[in-house]
Amino acid sequence: MPTVIGHHDVKDKDHWLASPKREELFGPLGITNIRTFVNPQNPTQVAVLMDVPDMDALVAAMQSKAAAEAMDYDGVLPETLVILVEA
């Protein structure tokens, strides 16, 4: 099961950290061990680290309306999103 990092910028890190949307979007995909990170020098830069059992399902989910709505709710700036997969 690959470990995946998604990093991006947000409008408000406190709102992003408190949001239930990550679990709502990723939980049904079997994604586990979801951990959040914040750049202490620039708190608008954040990351999510997670274990992903099905990369195809994650890619499809990230292209869905539900993902767009979750990112909007969380204040994610989608143009800054970068996803890295453990090599």
Backbone as XML, in Angstrom:
<?xml version="1.0"?>
<chain id="A" units="angstrom">
  <residue number="1" name="MET">
    <atom name="N" x="0.846" y="-1.168" z="0.000"/>
    <atom name="CA" x="0.000" y="0.000" z="0.000"/>
    <atom name="C" x="0.896" y="1.236" z="0.000"/>
  </residue>
  <residue number="2" name="PRO">
    <atom name="N" x="0.803" y="2.066" z="-1.038"/>
    <atom name="CA" x="1.677" y="3.236" z="-1.089"/>
    <atom name="C" x="1.268" y="4.313" z="-0.092"/>
  </residue>
  <residue number="3" name="THR">
    <atom name="N" x="2.272" y="5.030" z="0.370"/>
    <atom name="CA" x="2.043" y="6.229" z="1.166"/>
    <atom name="C" x="2.079" y="7.402" z="0.208"/>
  </residue>
  <residue number="4" name="VAL">
    <atom name="N" x="1.122" y="8.313" z="0.385"/>
    <atom name="CA" x="0.967" y="9.450" z="-0.522"/>
    <atom name="C" x="1.020" y="10.738" z="0.290"/>
  </residue>
  <residue number="5" name="ILE">
    <atom name="N" x="1.684" y="11.734" z="-0.278"/>
    <atom name="CA" x="1.703" y="13.082" z="0.291"/>
    <atom name="C" x="1.003" y="14.003" z="-0.693"/>
  </residue>
  <residue number="6" name="GLY">
    <atom name="N" x="0.077" y="14.781" z="-0.185"/>
    <atom name="CA" x="-0.532" y="15.846" z="-0.973"/>
    <atom name="C" x="-0.208" y="17.159" z="-0.293"/>
  </residue>
  <residue number="7" name="HIS">
    <atom name="N" x="0.466" y="18.055" z="-0.980"/>
    <atom name="CA" x="0.721" y="19.361" z="-0.366"/>
    <atom name="C" x="0.126" y="20.457" z="-1.220"/>
  </residue>
  <residue number="8" name="HIS">
    <atom name="N" x="-0.310" y="21.516" z="-0.536"/>
    <atom name="CA" x="-0.999" y="22.616" z="-1.206"/>
    <atom name="C" x="-1.073" y="23.806" z="-0.269"/>
  </residue>
  <residue number="9" name="ASP">
    <atom name="N" x="-1.551" y="24.904" z="-0.782"/>
    <atom name="CA" x="-1.758" y="26.112" z="0.015"/>
    <atom name="C" x="-3.230" y="26.195" z="0.421"/>
  </residue>
  <residue number="10" name="VAL">
    <atom name="N" x="-3.470" y="26.826" z="1.562"/>
    <atom name="CA" x="-4.827" y="27.032" z="2.051"/>
    <atom name="C" x="-5.008" y="28.487" z="2.460"/>
  </residue>
  <residue number="11" name="LYS">
    <atom name="N" x="-6.257" y="28.898" z="2.532"/>
    <atom name="CA" x="-6.564" y="30.263" z="2.950"/>
    <atom name="C" x="-6.449" y="30.427" z="4.459"/>
  </residue>
  <residue number="12" name="ASP">
    <atom name="N" x="-6.835" y="29.379" z="5.219"/>
    <atom name="CA" x="-6.873" y="29.467" z="6.681"/>
    <atom name="C" x="-6.510" y="28.107" z="7.256"/>
  </residue>
  <residue number="13" name="LYS">
    <atom name="N" x="-5.312" y="27.984" z="7.801"/>
    <atom name="CA" x="-4.851" y="26.673" z="8.277"/>
    <atom name="C" x="-5.682" y="26.149" z="9.440"/>
  </residue>
  <residue number="14" name="ASP">
    <atom name="N" x="-6.166" y="27.004" z="10.317"/>
    <atom name="CA" x="-6.971" y="26.528" z="11.446"/>
    <atom name="C" x="-8.273" y="25.908" z="10.959"/>
  </residue>
  <residue number="15" name="HIS">
    <atom name="N" x="-8.910" y="26.554" z="9.989"/>
    <atom name="CA" x="-10.140" y="25.997" z="9.402"/>
    <atom name="C" x="-9.819" y="24.671" z="8.716"/>
  </residue>
  <residue number="16" name="TRP">
    <atom name="N" x="-8.737" y="24.636" z="7.952"/>
    <atom name="CA" x="-8.343" y="23.414" z="7.242"/>
    <atom name="C" x="-8.074" y="22.283" z="8.218"/>
  </residue>
  <residue number="17" name="LEU">
    <atom name="N" x="-7.337" y="22.557" z="9.293"/>
    <atom name="CA" x="-7.019" y="21.524" z="10.278"/>
    <atom name="C" x="-8.270" y="20.972" z="10.955"/>
  </residue>
  <residue number="18" name="ALA">
    <atom name="N" x="-9.256" y="21.814" z="11.202"/>
    <atom name="CA" x="-10.465" y="21.400" z="11.909"/>
    <atom name="C" x="-11.500" y="20.727" z="11.007"/>
  </residue>
  <residue number="19" name="SER">
    <atom name="N" x="-11.299" y="20.775" z="9.734"/>
    <atom name="CA" x="-12.307" y="20.290" z="8.785"/>
    <atom name="C" x="-12.481" y="18.768" z="8.838"/>
  </residue>
  <residue number="20" name="PRO">
    <atom name="N" x="-13.727" y="18.291" z="8.749"/>
    <atom name="CA" x="-14.006" y="16.857" z="8.664"/>
    <atom name="C" x="-13.957" y="16.328" z="7.231"/>
  </residue>
  <residue number="21" name="LYS">
    <atom name="N" x="-13.724" y="17.187" z="6.266"/>
    <atom name="CA" x="-13.853" y="16.808" z="4.850"/>
    <atom name="C" x="-12.836" y="15.763" z="4.402"/>
  </residue>
  <residue number="22" name="ARG">
    <atom name="N" x="-11.619" y="15.783" z="4.947"/>
    <atom name="CA" x="-10.638" y="14.763" z="4.545"/>
    <atom name="C" x="-11.163" y="13.370" z="4.831"/>
  </residue>
  <residue number="23" name="GLU">
    <atom name="N" x="-11.633" y="13.172" z="6.061"/>
    <atom name="CA" x="-12.142" y="11.852" z="6.451"/>
    <atom name="C" x="-13.392" y="11.489" z="5.645"/>
  </residue>
  <residue number="24" name="GLU">
    <atom name="N" x="-14.254" y="12.465" z="5.402"/>
    <atom name="CA" x="-15.482" y="12.213" z="4.624"/>
    <atom name="C" x="-15.154" y="11.783" z="3.196"/>
  </residue>
  <residue number="25" name="LEU">
    <atom name="N" x="-14.150" y="12.397" z="2.597"/>
    <atom name="CA" x="-13.794" y="12.085" z="1.211"/>
    <atom name="C" x="-12.945" y="10.826" z="1.114"/>
  </residue>
  <residue number="26" name="PHE">
    <atom name="N" x="-11.943" y="10.705" z="1.975"/>
    <atom name="CA" x="-10.979" y="9.607" z="1.855"/>
    <atom name="C" x="-11.369" y="8.338" z="2.608"/>
  </residue>
  <residue number="27" name="GLY">
    <atom name="N" x="-12.117" y="8.460" z="3.681"/>
    <atom name="CA" x="-12.503" y="7.298" z="4.481"/>
    <atom name="C" x="-13.184" y="6.195" z="3.679"/>
  </residue>
  <residue number="28" name="PRO">
    <atom name="N" x="-14.198" y="6.524" z="2.861"/>
    <atom name="CA" x="-14.865" y="5.495" z="2.073"/>
    <atom name="C" x="-13.959" y="4.811" z="1.037"/>
  </residue>
  <residue number="29" name="LEU">
    <atom name="N" x="-12.813" y="5.409" z="0.733"/>
    <atom name="CA" x="-11.874" y="4.817" z="-0.212"/>
    <atom name="C" x="-10.907" y="3.853" z="0.472"/>
  </residue>
  <residue number="30" name="GLY">
    <atom name="N" x="-11.056" y="3.688" z="1.786"/>
    <atom name="CA" x="-10.166" y="2.809" z="2.532"/>
    <atom name="C" x="-8.829" y="3.442" z="2.863"/>
  </residue>
  <residue number="31" name="ILE">
    <atom name="N" x="-8.714" y="4.745" z="2.648"/>
    <atom name="CA" x="-7.477" y="5.467" z="2.956"/>
    <atom name="C" x="-7.353" y="5.576" z="4.470"/>
  </residue>
  <residue number="32" name="THR">
    <atom name="N" x="-6.167" y="5.254" z="4.977"/>
    <atom name="CA" x="-5.947" y="5.233" z="6.421"/>
    <atom name="C" x="-4.703" y="6.032" z="6.794"/>
  </residue>
  <residue number="33" name="ASN">
    <atom name="N" x="-4.518" y="6.165" z="8.098"/>
    <atom name="CA" x="-3.330" y="6.806" z="8.645"/>
    <atom name="C" x="-3.158" y="8.219" z="8.092"/>
  </residue>
  <residue number="34" name="ILE">
    <atom name="N" x="-4.257" y="8.968" z="8.029"/>
    <atom name="CA" x="-4.244" y="10.326" z="7.499"/>
    <atom name="C" x="-3.624" y="11.256" z="8.546"/>
  </residue>
  <residue number="35" name="ARG">
    <atom name="N" x="-2.534" y="11.920" z="8.150"/>
    <atom name="CA" x="-1.840" y="12.846" z="9.043"/>
    <atom name="C" x="-1.691" y="14.194" z="8.362"/>
  </residue>
  <residue number="36" name="THR">
    <atom name="N" x="-1.799" y="15.258" z="9.145"/>
    <atom name="CA" x="-1.721" y="16.608" z="8.599"/>
    <atom name="C" x="-0.442" y="17.301" z="9.057"/>
  </residue>
  <residue number="37" name="PHE">
    <atom name="N" x="0.048" y="18.198" z="8.202"/>
    <atom name="CA" x="1.285" y="18.925" z="8.466"/>
    <atom name="C" x="1.102" y="20.389" z="8.062"/>
  </residue>
  <residue number="38" name="VAL">
    <atom name="N" x="1.795" y="21.273" z="8.790"/>
    <atom name="CA" x="1.760" y="22.704" z="8.511"/>
    <atom name="C" x="3.187" y="23.228" z="8.504"/>
  </residue>
  <residue number="39" name="ASN">
    <atom name="N" x="3.505" y="24.063" z="7.529"/>
    <atom name="CA" x="4.815" y="24.710" z="7.479"/>
    <atom name="C" x="4.844" y="25.793" z="8.564"/>
  </residue>
  <residue number="40" name="PRO">
    <atom name="N" x="5.712" y="25.669" z="9.572"/>
    <atom name="CA" x="5.726" y="26.669" z="10.650"/>
    <atom name="C" x="6.190" y="28.051" z="10.191"/>
  </residue>
  <residue number="41" name="GLN">
    <atom name="N" x="6.943" y="28.124" z="9.096"/>
    <atom name="CA" x="7.376" y="29.423" z="8.577"/>
    <atom name="C" x="6.301" y="30.079" z="7.701"/>
  </residue>
  <residue number="42" name="ASN">
    <atom name="N" x="5.404" y="29.266" z="7.153"/>
    <atom name="CA" x="4.333" y="29.784" z="6.305"/>
    <atom name="C" x="3.109" y="28.895" z="6.505"/>
  </residue>
  <residue number="43" name="PRO">
    <atom name="N" x="2.253" y="29.221" z="7.476"/>
    <atom name="CA" x="1.142" y="28.337" z="7.818"/>
    <atom name="C" x="0.064" y="28.196" z="6.744"/>
  </residue>
  <residue number="44" name="THR">
    <atom name="N" x="0.206" y="28.899" z="5.636"/>
    <atom name="CA" x="-0.741" y="28.656" z="4.539"/>
    <atom name="C" x="-0.303" y="27.462" z="3.688"/>
  </residue>
  <residue number="45" name="GLN">
    <atom name="N" x="0.896" y="26.934" z="3.934"/>
    <atom name="CA" x="1.380" y="25.741" z="3.230"/>
    <atom name="C" x="1.167" y="24.532" z="4.125"/>
  </residue>
  <residue number="46" name="VAL">
    <atom name="N" x="0.381" y="23.577" z="3.618"/>
    <atom name="CA" x="0.015" y="22.410" z="4.411"/>
    <atom name="C" x="0.194" y="21.141" z="3.593"/>
  </residue>
  <residue number="47" name="ALA">
    <atom name="N" x="0.123" y="20.004" z="4.291"/>
    <atom name="CA" x="0.251" y="18.720" z="3.602"/>
    <atom name="C" x="-0.564" y="17.663" z="4.328"/>
  </residue>
  <residue number="48" name="VAL">
    <atom name="N" x="-0.906" y="16.636" z="3.566"/>
    <atom name="CA" x="-1.580" y="15.455" z="4.091"/>
    <atom name="C" x="-0.745" y="14.249" z="3.694"/>
  </residue>
  <residue number="49" name="LEU">
    <atom name="N" x="-0.490" y="13.375" z="4.659"/>
    <atom name="CA" x="0.222" y="12.121" z="4.418"/>
    <atom name="C" x="-0.770" y="11.004" z="4.719"/>
  </residue>
  <residue number="50" name="MET">
    <atom name="N" x="-0.880" y="10.001" z="3.832"/>
    <atom name="CA" x="-1.882" y="8.958" z="4.024"/>
    <atom name="C" x="-1.497" y="7.681" z="3.302"/>
  </residue>
  <residue number="51" name="ASP">
    <atom name="N" x="-2.035" y="6.570" z="3.777"/>
    <atom name="CA" x="-1.838" y="5.269" z="3.146"/>
    <atom name="C" x="-3.026" y="4.996" z="2.235"/>
  </residue>
  <residue number="52" name="VAL">
    <atom name="N" x="-2.738" y="4.735" z="0.957"/>
    <atom name="CA" x="-3.776" y="4.637" z="-0.069"/>
    <atom name="C" x="-3.792" y="3.227" z="-0.662"/>
  </residue>
  <residue number="53" name="PRO">
    <atom name="N" x="-4.870" y="2.456" z="-0.437"/>
    <atom name="CA" x="-4.913" y="1.095" z="-0.954"/>
    <atom name="C" x="-5.166" y="1.005" z="-2.462"/>
  </residue>
  <residue number="54" name="ASP">
    <atom name="N" x="-5.769" y="2.044" z="-3.048"/>
    <atom name="CA" x="-6.136" y="2.001" z="-4.462"/>
    <atom name="C" x="-5.881" y="3.373" z="-5.086"/>
  </residue>
  <residue number="55" name="MET">
    <atom name="N" x="-4.749" y="3.516" z="-5.770"/>
    <atom name="CA" x="-4.395" y="4.807" z="-6.366"/>
    <atom name="C" x="-5.382" y="5.239" z="-7.446"/>
  </residue>
  <residue number="56" name="ASP">
    <atom name="N" x="-5.895" y="4.279" z="-8.220"/>
    <atom name="CA" x="-6.880" y="4.632" z="-9.251"/>
    <atom name="C" x="-8.126" y="5.249" z="-8.628"/>
  </residue>
  <residue number="57" name="ALA">
    <atom name="N" x="-8.570" y="4.692" z="-7.498"/>
    <atom name="CA" x="-9.746" y="5.233" z="-6.811"/>
    <atom name="C" x="-9.454" y="6.637" z="-6.290"/>
  </residue>
  <residue number="58" name="LEU">
    <atom name="N" x="-8.234" y="6.864" z="-5.775"/>
    <atom name="CA" x="-7.874" y="8.196" z="-5.301"/>
    <atom name="C" x="-7.866" y="9.200" z="-6.450"/>
  </residue>
  <residue number="59" name="VAL">
    <atom name="N" x="-7.255" y="8.833" z="-7.563"/>
    <atom name="CA" x="-7.200" y="9.731" z="-8.722"/>
    <atom name="C" x="-8.612" y="10.076" z="-9.195"/>
  </residue>
  <residue number="60" name="ALA">
    <atom name="N" x="-9.481" y="9.081" z="-9.279"/>
    <atom name="CA" x="-10.865" y="9.326" z="-9.699"/>
    <atom name="C" x="-11.580" y="10.233" z="-8.703"/>
  </residue>
  <residue number="61" name="ALA">
    <atom name="N" x="-11.382" y="9.967" z="-7.417"/>
    <atom name="CA" x="-12.033" y="10.780" z="-6.393"/>
    <atom name="C" x="-11.571" y="12.228" z="-6.456"/>
  </residue>
  <residue number="62" name="MET">
    <atom name="N" x="-10.283" y="12.440" z="-6.708"/>
    <atom name="CA" x="-9.754" y="13.798" z="-6.748"/>
    <atom name="C" x="-10.272" y="14.594" z="-7.947"/>
  </residue>
  <residue number="63" name="GLN">
    <atom name="N" x="-10.816" y="13.909" z="-8.939"/>
    <atom name="CA" x="-11.379" y="14.579" z="-10.112"/>
    <atom name="C" x="-12.892" y="14.762" z="-9.994"/>
  </residue>
  <residue number="64" name="SER">
    <atom name="N" x="-13.463" y="14.365" z="-8.861"/>
    <atom name="CA" x="-14.911" y="14.399" z="-8.682"/>
    <atom name="C" x="-15.395" y="15.751" z="-8.180"/>
  </residue>
  <residue number="65" name="LYS">
    <atom name="N" x="-16.700" y="15.948" z="-8.328"/>
    <atom name="CA" x="-17.337" y="17.148" z="-7.801"/>
    <atom name="C" x="-17.209" y="17.186" z="-6.279"/>
  </residue>
  <residue number="66" name="ALA">
    <atom name="N" x="-17.301" y="16.019" z="-5.630"/>
    <atom name="CA" x="-17.180" y="15.958" z="-4.166"/>
    <atom name="C" x="-15.815" y="16.466" z="-3.709"/>
  </residue>
  <residue number="67" name="ALA">
    <atom name="N" x="-14.751" y="16.126" z="-4.428"/>
    <atom name="CA" x="-13.419" y="16.608" z="-4.071"/>
    <atom name="C" x="-13.323" y="18.113" z="-4.267"/>
  </residue>
  <residue number="68" name="ALA">
    <atom name="N" x="-13.871" y="18.603" z="-5.359"/>
    <atom name="CA" x="-13.847" y="20.050" z="-5.602"/>
    <atom name="C" x="-14.599" y="20.791" z="-4.504"/>
  </residue>
  <residue number="69" name="GLU">
    <atom name="N" x="-15.736" y="20.253" z="-4.091"/>
    <atom name="CA" x="-16.516" y="20.880" z="-3.025"/>
    <atom name="C" x="-15.770" y="20.819" z="-1.690"/>
  </residue>
  <residue number="70" name="ALA">
    <atom name="N" x="-15.114" y="19.685" z="-1.404"/>
    <atom name="CA" x="-14.349" y="19.550" z="-0.159"/>
    <atom name="C" x="-13.184" y="20.539" z="-0.142"/>
  </residue>
  <residue number="71" name="MET">
    <atom name="N" x="-12.472" y="20.661" z="-1.263"/>
    <atom name="CA" x="-11.354" y="21.607" z="-1.318"/>
    <atom name="C" x="-11.843" y="23.039" z="-1.147"/>
  </residue>
  <residue number="72" name="ASP">
    <atom name="N" x="-12.973" y="23.354" z="-1.769"/>
    <atom name="CA" x="-13.539" y="24.691" z="-1.625"/>
    <atom name="C" x="-13.918" y="24.952" z="-0.170"/>
  </residue>
  <residue number="73" name="TYR">
    <atom name="N" x="-14.581" y="24.002" z="0.463"/>
    <atom name="CA" x="-14.970" y="24.132" z="1.868"/>
    <atom name="C" x="-13.737" y="24.325" z="2.761"/>
  </residue>
  <residue number="74" name="ASP">
    <atom name="N" x="-12.680" y="23.572" z="2.463"/>
    <atom name="CA" x="-11.464" y="23.618" z="3.271"/>
    <atom name="C" x="-10.583" y="24.828" z="2.987"/>
  </residue>
  <residue number="75" name="GLY">
    <atom name="N" x="-10.905" y="25.600" z="1.955"/>
    <atom name="CA" x="-10.084" y="26.753" z="1.608"/>
    <atom name="C" x="-8.797" y="26.380" z="0.897"/>
  </residue>
  <residue number="76" name="VAL">
    <atom name="N" x="-8.786" y="25.205" z="0.260"/>
    <atom name="CA" x="-7.619" y="24.760" z="-0.500"/>
    <atom name="C" x="-7.537" y="25.548" z="-1.802"/>
  </residue>
  <residue number="77" name="LEU">
    <atom name="N" x="-6.337" y="25.975" z="-2.159"/>
    <atom name="CA" x="-6.107" y="26.611" z="-3.456"/>
    <atom name="C" x="-5.717" y="25.488" z="-4.420"/>
  </residue>
  <residue number="78" name="PRO">
    <atom name="N" x="-6.690" y="24.971" z="-5.206"/>
    <atom name="CA" x="-6.465" y="23.747" z="-5.988"/>
    <atom name="C" x="-5.309" y="23.837" z="-6.977"/>
  </residue>
  <residue number="79" name="GLU">
    <atom name="N" x="-5.011" y="25.014" z="-7.466"/>
    <atom name="CA" x="-3.918" y="25.156" z="-8.435"/>
    <atom name="C" x="-2.551" y="24.899" z="-7.798"/>
  </residue>
  <residue number="80" name="THR">
    <atom name="N" x="-2.494" y="24.852" z="-6.463"/>
    <atom name="CA" x="-1.226" y="24.605" z="-5.774"/>
    <atom name="C" x="-1.043" y="23.137" z="-5.379"/>
  </residue>
  <residue number="81" name="LEU">
    <atom name="N" x="-2.039" y="22.307" z="-5.627"/>
    <atom name="CA" x="-1.995" y="20.899" z="-5.187"/>
    <atom name="C" x="-0.948" y="20.091" z="-5.942"/>
  </residue>
  <residue number="82" name="VAL">
    <atom name="N" x="-0.095" y="19.417" z="-5.171"/>
    <atom name="CA" x="0.905" y="18.495" z="-5.713"/>
    <atom name="C" x="0.759" y="17.191" z="-4.940"/>
  </residue>
  <residue number="83" name="ILE">
    <atom name="N" x="0.667" y="16.065" z="-5.663"/>
    <atom name="CA" x="0.550" y="14.759" z="-5.027"/>
    <atom name="C" x="1.821" y="13.980" z="-5.323"/>
  </residue>
  <residue number="84" name="LEU">
    <atom name="N" x="2.439" y="13.453" z="-4.270"/>
    <atom name="CA" x="3.655" y="12.647" z="-4.391"/>
    <atom name="C" x="3.350" y="11.257" z="-3.870"/>
  </residue>
  <residue number="85" name="VAL">
    <atom name="N" x="3.864" y="10.242" z="-4.578"/>
    <atom name="CA" x="3.636" y="8.846" z="-4.207"/>
    <atom name="C" x="4.971" y="8.237" z="-3.788"/>
  </residue>
  <residue number="86" name="GLU">
    <atom name="N" x="4.940" y="7.500" z="-2.693"/>
    <atom name="CA" x="6.148" y="6.857" z="-2.195"/>
    <atom name="C" x="6.775" y="5.982" z="-3.278"/>
  </residue>
  <residue number="87" name="ALA">
    <atom name="N" x="8.066" y="6.149" z="-3.484"/>
    <atom name="CA" x="8.775" y="5.403" z="-4.535"/>
    <atom name="C" x="9.240" y="4.064" z="-4.018"/>
  </residue>
</chain>
